[in-house]
């Protein structure tokens, strides 16, 4: 009963194929009883993954109907399941030779090529499949990438972007291709053409500005940025390039306007915003008229957990020996990050440079209470009290801190020097000499 039902279905599919459209070839039934029995047996055995018996049954079918394309197709599927790729390919190929109009036969060939990573031959097959279904062009892009035919891949990506819309995969491929400068000129031409066709499509301007910037064609990048601003006045991306242009022209007022628009944007990546802030920081270092603008820009990053902007700006000014600015931004950072030991130590270094020993003594002593195991805080507290002539207090703090010192020769030397100075101030020459000798021995040992 099951057999008759299956044969009836297969015959139905056969007539559907003739009258309506192509269907999966294994659904096509055939006329001769012996042939039908063997063909049914092959489907049954394949269904339970008994591929050897399925192939034997199909060999009987082949003898009865040596030019039946479906038989060769089914042989190909069974050989492919066994990973007998040569016989699978030969069988599918024979099916296409008998009936080149059936898409599924070509799909079989593609499956073999893909599993054997024969991407060069797969390209030939997929070009044939595209005649049946245009969507196979997506496969062709990947195959061009696998065979490093980047020029063809780029051309096809641009075609598909234009006709089918962009995709993440194609965008990734394109970015990979454009890392090589030799492909960038053709892409610039393509983007210029896209801008002509679609003047309101912002992404094309952005991509072209990026390419021009990467190849140091700043004037052309600026030209496109201005064009973007004209076509899409609301575009924040245009301001990214215009900001750089204004800085290069020493036009701080317009640079600030461009920067503020970018910093307010939710579209633009934080990395770009950080870069712009850094460029503006360098630009405004010796221009106090932009201090308020810099502080406003920094405020945009208050909730940025990835990069602590005031901390980095403090370090910038520290390296420039602009002590007042360094203190300003270190203290700003410490308001929200009071336990940042690195910045506390940098701040204490700046207080030392500024000879603000009263402030240093107070804050360093407070830090020894918050971080009792950190010897650096005891050192700064001792140094500050020595400078304030609080020698007894300095000696006590330094001797306590010395107990926490481990494997830091430079700091140990400084401790001994400060202890020598403390006991010198106290008039204890024996201890003064003792600590200075210890410091001298460590210095000579390190040479």
Secondary structure, 3 states (H helix, E strand, C coil): CHHHHHHHHHHHHHHHHHHCCCCCHHHCCCCCHHHHHHHHHHHHHHHCCCHHHHHHHHHHHHHHCCCCHHHHHHHHHHHHHCCCHHHHHHHHHHHHHHCCCCHHHHHHHHHHHHHCCCHHHHHHHHHHHCCCCHHHHHHHHHHHHHCCCHHHHHHHHHHHHHHHCCCHHHHHHHHHHCCCHHHHHHHHHHHHHHHHHCCCCHHHHHHHHHHHHHCCCHHHHHHHHHHHHHHCCCCCHHHHHHHHHHHHCCCHHHHHHHHHHHHHCCCCCHHHHHHHHHHHHHHHCCCHHHHHHHHHHHHCCCCCCCCCHHHHHHHHHHHCCCHHHHHHHHHHHHHHCCCCHHHHHHHHHHHHHHCCHHHHHHHHHHHHHHCCCCHHHHHHHHHHHHHCCCHHHHHHHHHHHHCCCCCCHHHHHHHHHHHHHHHHHCCCHHHHHHHHHHHHHHHHHHC
